[in-house]
Amino acid sequence: RLTKPLAAARLAFVSSAGVQPRGTVPFDVVHPVGDYSFRRVPSMAAPAELEIHQLKYPTDGAHRDLNVIFPLERLQELAAEGVVGGLTPHLFSFIGYNMDPDRLERTLAEELAAAVVADGAEAVLLAPA
């Protein structure tokens, strides 16, 4: 529950787009049951500092403009314009191909929620790929 106006709240972003900082360990996109990890993306990163590791959706458009799947620059603009009170230090991404819902809940969901809270989020925008 949001306890303050959005313009005063620190916003986190969580996406299943498989976006991550360049040079970090890639998501395991070939494992038959998926990858249950997530990546922290610095909220002030530039799109050129990020890459997509995802085989389960067409990424051509996202490679041309990352904002179509991971709206990094739009979120930065919303913070700069005061629409949101600011962004958490990190945005979060995982791959949406996860074939074990129980494992998804026990591992990825719990760990991701804890990371979002630890980053000081007061509101969260979730976006599926």
mmCIF file of the C-alpha atoms, coordinates in Angstrom:
data_MODEL
# 
_entry.id   MODEL 
# 
loop_
_atom_site.group_PDB 
_atom_site.id 
_atom_site.type_symbol 
_atom_site.label_atom_id 
_atom_site.label_alt_id 
_atom_site.label_comp_id 
_atom_site.label_asym_id 
_atom_site.label_entity_id 
_atom_site.label_seq_id 
_atom_site.pdbx_PDB_ins_code 
_atom_site.Cartn_x 
_atom_site.Cartn_y 
_atom_site.Cartn_z 
_atom_site.occupancy 
_atom_site.B_iso_or_equiv 
_atom_site.pdbx_formal_charge 
_atom_site.auth_seq_id 
_atom_site.auth_comp_id 
_atom_site.auth_asym_id 
_atom_site.auth_atom_id 
_atom_site.pdbx_PDB_model_num 
ATOM 1   C CA . ARG A 1 1   ? 0.000  0.000   0.000   1.00 0.00 ? 1   ARG A CA 1 
ATOM 2   C CA . LEU A 1 2   ? 1.383  3.386   -1.005  1.00 0.00 ? 2   LEU A CA 1 
ATOM 3   C CA . THR A 1 3   ? 1.564  5.597   2.077   1.00 0.00 ? 3   THR A CA 1 
ATOM 4   C CA . LYS A 1 4   ? 2.669  8.827   0.396   1.00 0.00 ? 4   LYS A CA 1 
ATOM 5   C CA . PRO A 1 5   ? 2.151  10.584  -2.941  1.00 0.00 ? 5   PRO A CA 1 
ATOM 6   C CA . LEU A 1 6   ? 3.994  8.959   -5.836  1.00 0.00 ? 6   LEU A CA 1 
ATOM 7   C CA . ALA A 1 7   ? 5.875  12.229  -6.344  1.00 0.00 ? 7   ALA A CA 1 
ATOM 8   C CA . ALA A 1 8   ? 7.431  11.662  -2.904  1.00 0.00 ? 8   ALA A CA 1 
ATOM 9   C CA . ALA A 1 9   ? 7.991  7.899   -3.197  1.00 0.00 ? 9   ALA A CA 1 
ATOM 10  C CA . ARG A 1 10  ? 11.152 6.075   -4.229  1.00 0.00 ? 10  ARG A CA 1 
ATOM 11  C CA . LEU A 1 11  ? 10.287 3.802   -7.154  1.00 0.00 ? 11  LEU A CA 1 
ATOM 12  C CA . ALA A 1 12  ? 11.769 0.399   -7.943  1.00 0.00 ? 12  ALA A CA 1 
ATOM 13  C CA . PHE A 1 13  ? 11.337 -1.290  -11.318 1.00 0.00 ? 13  PHE A CA 1 
ATOM 14  C CA . VAL A 1 14  ? 11.173 -5.067  -11.799 1.00 0.00 ? 14  VAL A CA 1 
ATOM 15  C CA . SER A 1 15  ? 11.138 -6.654  -15.258 1.00 0.00 ? 15  SER A CA 1 
ATOM 16  C CA . SER A 1 16  ? 11.290 -10.128 -16.756 1.00 0.00 ? 16  SER A CA 1 
ATOM 17  C CA . ALA A 1 17  ? 13.162 -8.752  -19.783 1.00 0.00 ? 17  ALA A CA 1 
ATOM 18  C CA . GLY A 1 18  ? 16.518 -10.385 -19.016 1.00 0.00 ? 18  GLY A CA 1 
ATOM 19  C CA . VAL A 1 19  ? 18.403 -7.070  -19.010 1.00 0.00 ? 19  VAL A CA 1 
ATOM 20  C CA . GLN A 1 20  ? 21.677 -6.840  -17.133 1.00 0.00 ? 20  GLN A CA 1 
ATOM 21  C CA . PRO A 1 21  ? 24.852 -4.756  -16.927 1.00 0.00 ? 21  PRO A CA 1 
ATOM 22  C CA . ARG A 1 22  ? 27.420 -5.613  -19.598 1.00 0.00 ? 22  ARG A CA 1 
ATOM 23  C CA . GLY A 1 23  ? 30.108 -7.957  -18.360 1.00 0.00 ? 23  GLY A CA 1 
ATOM 24  C CA . THR A 1 24  ? 28.044 -9.597  -15.617 1.00 0.00 ? 24  THR A CA 1 
ATOM 25  C CA . VAL A 1 25  ? 27.328 -13.323 -15.552 1.00 0.00 ? 25  VAL A CA 1 
ATOM 26  C CA . PRO A 1 26  ? 24.684 -13.965 -18.239 1.00 0.00 ? 26  PRO A CA 1 
ATOM 27  C CA . PHE A 1 27  ? 21.352 -15.518 -17.434 1.00 0.00 ? 27  PHE A CA 1 
ATOM 28  C CA . ASP A 1 28  ? 21.200 -19.238 -18.187 1.00 0.00 ? 28  ASP A CA 1 
ATOM 29  C CA . VAL A 1 29  ? 18.871 -19.087 -21.178 1.00 0.00 ? 29  VAL A CA 1 
ATOM 30  C CA . VAL A 1 30  ? 19.289 -22.729 -22.195 1.00 0.00 ? 30  VAL A CA 1 
ATOM 31  C CA . HIS A 1 31  ? 18.601 -24.578 -18.933 1.00 0.00 ? 31  HIS A CA 1 
ATOM 32  C CA . PRO A 1 32  ? 15.427 -26.652 -19.423 1.00 0.00 ? 32  PRO A CA 1 
ATOM 33  C CA . VAL A 1 33  ? 13.692 -25.297 -16.294 1.00 0.00 ? 33  VAL A CA 1 
ATOM 34  C CA . GLY A 1 34  ? 14.948 -21.719 -16.561 1.00 0.00 ? 34  GLY A CA 1 
ATOM 35  C CA . ASP A 1 35  ? 17.133 -19.410 -14.497 1.00 0.00 ? 35  ASP A CA 1 
ATOM 36  C CA . TYR A 1 36  ? 15.860 -18.363 -11.064 1.00 0.00 ? 36  TYR A CA 1 
ATOM 37  C CA . SER A 1 37  ? 18.310 -15.539 -10.461 1.00 0.00 ? 37  SER A CA 1 
ATOM 38  C CA . PHE A 1 38  ? 17.940 -11.802 -10.959 1.00 0.00 ? 38  PHE A CA 1 
ATOM 39  C CA . ARG A 1 39  ? 20.284 -8.957  -11.807 1.00 0.00 ? 39  ARG A CA 1 
ATOM 40  C CA . ARG A 1 40  ? 20.630 -5.527  -10.256 1.00 0.00 ? 40  ARG A CA 1 
ATOM 41  C CA . VAL A 1 41  ? 20.803 -2.771  -12.859 1.00 0.00 ? 41  VAL A CA 1 
ATOM 42  C CA . PRO A 1 42  ? 22.123 0.607   -11.664 1.00 0.00 ? 42  PRO A CA 1 
ATOM 43  C CA . SER A 1 43  ? 19.224 3.024   -11.979 1.00 0.00 ? 43  SER A CA 1 
ATOM 44  C CA . MET A 1 44  ? 21.458 5.727   -13.454 1.00 0.00 ? 44  MET A CA 1 
ATOM 45  C CA . ALA A 1 45  ? 23.027 3.437   -16.076 1.00 0.00 ? 45  ALA A CA 1 
ATOM 46  C CA . ALA A 1 46  ? 22.954 4.333   -19.749 1.00 0.00 ? 46  ALA A CA 1 
ATOM 47  C CA . PRO A 1 47  ? 21.337 1.867   -22.169 1.00 0.00 ? 47  PRO A CA 1 
ATOM 48  C CA . ALA A 1 48  ? 24.735 1.272   -23.811 1.00 0.00 ? 48  ALA A CA 1 
ATOM 49  C CA . GLU A 1 49  ? 25.968 -0.144  -20.487 1.00 0.00 ? 49  GLU A CA 1 
ATOM 50  C CA . LEU A 1 50  ? 23.336 -2.887  -20.541 1.00 0.00 ? 50  LEU A CA 1 
ATOM 51  C CA . GLU A 1 51  ? 22.693 -6.034  -22.535 1.00 0.00 ? 51  GLU A CA 1 
ATOM 52  C CA . ILE A 1 52  ? 19.831 -8.474  -23.013 1.00 0.00 ? 52  ILE A CA 1 
ATOM 53  C CA . HIS A 1 53  ? 20.182 -12.195 -22.326 1.00 0.00 ? 53  HIS A CA 1 
ATOM 54  C CA . GLN A 1 54  ? 16.861 -13.644 -23.386 1.00 0.00 ? 54  GLN A CA 1 
ATOM 55  C CA . LEU A 1 55  ? 15.798 -16.201 -25.985 1.00 0.00 ? 55  LEU A CA 1 
ATOM 56  C CA . LYS A 1 56  ? 12.074 -16.428 -25.246 1.00 0.00 ? 56  LYS A CA 1 
ATOM 57  C CA . TYR A 1 57  ? 10.941 -13.205 -26.943 1.00 0.00 ? 57  TYR A CA 1 
ATOM 58  C CA . PRO A 1 58  ? 12.112 -11.371 -30.072 1.00 0.00 ? 58  PRO A CA 1 
ATOM 59  C CA . THR A 1 59  ? 14.734 -8.825  -28.990 1.00 0.00 ? 59  THR A CA 1 
ATOM 60  C CA . ASP A 1 60  ? 15.313 -6.925  -32.252 1.00 0.00 ? 60  ASP A CA 1 
ATOM 61  C CA . GLY A 1 61  ? 13.225 -3.927  -31.159 1.00 0.00 ? 61  GLY A CA 1 
ATOM 62  C CA . ALA A 1 62  ? 14.773 -3.915  -27.701 1.00 0.00 ? 62  ALA A CA 1 
ATOM 63  C CA . HIS A 1 63  ? 18.270 -3.928  -29.199 1.00 0.00 ? 63  HIS A CA 1 
ATOM 64  C CA . ARG A 1 64  ? 17.348 -0.848  -31.237 1.00 0.00 ? 64  ARG A CA 1 
ATOM 65  C CA . ASP A 1 65  ? 15.758 0.920   -28.243 1.00 0.00 ? 65  ASP A CA 1 
ATOM 66  C CA . LEU A 1 66  ? 16.075 -0.709  -24.841 1.00 0.00 ? 66  LEU A CA 1 
ATOM 67  C CA . ASN A 1 67  ? 13.235 1.466   -23.535 1.00 0.00 ? 67  ASN A CA 1 
ATOM 68  C CA . VAL A 1 68  ? 10.642 -0.629  -25.387 1.00 0.00 ? 68  VAL A CA 1 
ATOM 69  C CA . ILE A 1 69  ? 11.257 -3.498  -22.958 1.00 0.00 ? 69  ILE A CA 1 
ATOM 70  C CA . PHE A 1 70  ? 13.185 -1.897  -20.065 1.00 0.00 ? 70  PHE A CA 1 
ATOM 71  C CA . PRO A 1 71  ? 12.185 1.796   -19.855 1.00 0.00 ? 71  PRO A CA 1 
ATOM 72  C CA . LEU A 1 72  ? 15.360 2.958   -18.154 1.00 0.00 ? 72  LEU A CA 1 
ATOM 73  C CA . GLU A 1 73  ? 15.499 6.437   -19.693 1.00 0.00 ? 73  GLU A CA 1 
ATOM 74  C CA . ARG A 1 74  ? 11.770 7.014   -19.223 1.00 0.00 ? 74  ARG A CA 1 
ATOM 75  C CA . LEU A 1 75  ? 12.079 6.128   -15.526 1.00 0.00 ? 75  LEU A CA 1 
ATOM 76  C CA . GLN A 1 76  ? 15.062 8.465   -15.186 1.00 0.00 ? 76  GLN A CA 1 
ATOM 77  C CA . GLU A 1 77  ? 12.971 11.222  -16.799 1.00 0.00 ? 77  GLU A CA 1 
ATOM 78  C CA . LEU A 1 78  ? 10.040 10.592  -14.433 1.00 0.00 ? 78  LEU A CA 1 
ATOM 79  C CA . ALA A 1 79  ? 12.402 10.969  -11.483 1.00 0.00 ? 79  ALA A CA 1 
ATOM 80  C CA . ALA A 1 80  ? 14.045 14.108  -12.920 1.00 0.00 ? 80  ALA A CA 1 
ATOM 81  C CA . GLU A 1 81  ? 10.632 15.693  -13.565 1.00 0.00 ? 81  GLU A CA 1 
ATOM 82  C CA . GLY A 1 82  ? 9.380  14.899  -10.055 1.00 0.00 ? 82  GLY A CA 1 
ATOM 83  C CA . VAL A 1 83  ? 6.617  12.566  -11.208 1.00 0.00 ? 83  VAL A CA 1 
ATOM 84  C CA . VAL A 1 84  ? 8.158  10.024  -8.829  1.00 0.00 ? 84  VAL A CA 1 
ATOM 85  C CA . GLY A 1 85  ? 10.194 10.924  -5.781  1.00 0.00 ? 85  GLY A CA 1 
ATOM 86  C CA . GLY A 1 86  ? 13.250 9.159   -7.168  1.00 0.00 ? 86  GLY A CA 1 
ATOM 87  C CA . LEU A 1 87  ? 14.468 5.752   -8.198  1.00 0.00 ? 87  LEU A CA 1 
ATOM 88  C CA . THR A 1 88  ? 15.967 3.075   -6.023  1.00 0.00 ? 88  THR A CA 1 
ATOM 89  C CA . PRO A 1 89  ? 19.727 2.653   -6.528  1.00 0.00 ? 89  PRO A CA 1 
ATOM 90  C CA . HIS A 1 90  ? 18.993 -0.428  -8.634  1.00 0.00 ? 90  HIS A CA 1 
ATOM 91  C CA . LEU A 1 91  ? 16.345 -1.617  -11.031 1.00 0.00 ? 91  LEU A CA 1 
ATOM 92  C CA . PHE A 1 92  ? 15.831 -5.372  -11.226 1.00 0.00 ? 92  PHE A CA 1 
ATOM 93  C CA . SER A 1 93  ? 15.589 -7.875  -14.043 1.00 0.00 ? 93  SER A CA 1 
ATOM 94  C CA . PHE A 1 94  ? 15.195 -11.615 -14.443 1.00 0.00 ? 94  PHE A CA 1 
ATOM 95  C CA . ILE A 1 95  ? 14.231 -13.900 -17.302 1.00 0.00 ? 95  ILE A CA 1 
ATOM 96  C CA . GLY A 1 96  ? 10.601 -14.873 -17.463 1.00 0.00 ? 96  GLY A CA 1 
ATOM 97  C CA . TYR A 1 97  ? 11.200 -18.445 -18.582 1.00 0.00 ? 97  TYR A CA 1 
ATOM 98  C CA . ASN A 1 98  ? 10.774 -20.354 -15.316 1.00 0.00 ? 98  ASN A CA 1 
ATOM 99  C CA . MET A 1 99  ? 9.089  -23.743 -15.520 1.00 0.00 ? 99  MET A CA 1 
ATOM 100 C CA . ASP A 1 100 ? 8.795  -24.502 -11.791 1.00 0.00 ? 100 ASP A CA 1 
ATOM 101 C CA . PRO A 1 101 ? 6.276  -22.140 -10.132 1.00 0.00 ? 101 PRO A CA 1 
ATOM 102 C CA . ASP A 1 102 ? 7.037  -23.435 -6.632  1.00 0.00 ? 102 ASP A CA 1 
ATOM 103 C CA . ARG A 1 103 ? 10.747 -22.795 -7.083  1.00 0.00 ? 103 ARG A CA 1 
ATOM 104 C CA . LEU A 1 104 ? 9.947  -19.399 -8.590  1.00 0.00 ? 104 LEU A CA 1 
ATOM 105 C CA . GLU A 1 105 ? 8.028  -18.459 -5.456  1.00 0.00 ? 105 GLU A CA 1 
ATOM 106 C CA . ARG A 1 106 ? 10.510 -19.993 -2.975  1.00 0.00 ? 106 ARG A CA 1 
ATOM 107 C CA . THR A 1 107 ? 13.667 -18.563 -4.494  1.00 0.00 ? 107 THR A CA 1 
ATOM 108 C CA . LEU A 1 108 ? 13.404 -15.821 -7.079  1.00 0.00 ? 108 LEU A CA 1 
ATOM 109 C CA . ALA A 1 109 ? 10.282 -14.101 -5.735  1.00 0.00 ? 109 ALA A CA 1 
ATOM 110 C CA . GLU A 1 110 ? 11.432 -14.067 -2.117  1.00 0.00 ? 110 GLU A CA 1 
ATOM 111 C CA . GLU A 1 111 ? 15.000 -13.005 -2.907  1.00 0.00 ? 111 GLU A CA 1 
ATOM 112 C CA . LEU A 1 112 ? 13.868 -10.341 -5.348  1.00 0.00 ? 112 LEU A CA 1 
ATOM 113 C CA . ALA A 1 113 ? 11.313 -8.923  -2.902  1.00 0.00 ? 113 ALA A CA 1 
ATOM 114 C CA . ALA A 1 114 ? 13.983 -8.743  -0.195  1.00 0.00 ? 114 ALA A CA 1 
ATOM 115 C CA . ALA A 1 115 ? 16.370 -6.920  -2.565  1.00 0.00 ? 115 ALA A CA 1 
ATOM 116 C CA . VAL A 1 116 ? 13.684 -4.398  -3.543  1.00 0.00 ? 116 VAL A CA 1 
ATOM 117 C CA . VAL A 1 117 ? 12.910 -3.685  0.120   1.00 0.00 ? 117 VAL A CA 1 
ATOM 118 C CA . ALA A 1 118 ? 16.625 -3.429  0.971   1.00 0.00 ? 118 ALA A CA 1 
ATOM 119 C CA . ASP A 1 119 ? 17.023 -0.842  -1.809  1.00 0.00 ? 119 ASP A CA 1 
ATOM 120 C CA . GLY A 1 120 ? 14.468 1.371   -0.043  1.00 0.00 ? 120 GLY A CA 1 
ATOM 121 C CA . ALA A 1 121 ? 11.576 1.042   -2.485  1.00 0.00 ? 121 ALA A CA 1 
ATOM 122 C CA . GLU A 1 122 ? 8.325  2.700   -1.483  1.00 0.00 ? 122 GLU A CA 1 
ATOM 123 C CA . ALA A 1 123 ? 6.568  1.781   -4.737  1.00 0.00 ? 123 ALA A CA 1 
ATOM 124 C CA . VAL A 1 124 ? 7.308  -0.859  -7.364  1.00 0.00 ? 124 VAL A CA 1 
ATOM 125 C CA . LEU A 1 125 ? 6.506  -0.944  -11.069 1.00 0.00 ? 125 LEU A CA 1 
ATOM 126 C CA . LEU A 1 126 ? 6.362  -4.495  -12.448 1.00 0.00 ? 126 LEU A CA 1 
ATOM 127 C CA . ALA A 1 127 ? 6.657  -5.082  -16.192 1.00 0.00 ? 127 ALA A CA 1 
ATOM 128 C CA . PRO A 1 128 ? 6.590  -8.459  -17.922 1.00 0.00 ? 128 PRO A CA 1 
ATOM 129 C CA . ALA A 1 129 ? 8.567  -8.919  -21.114 1.00 0.00 ? 129 ALA A CA 1 
# 
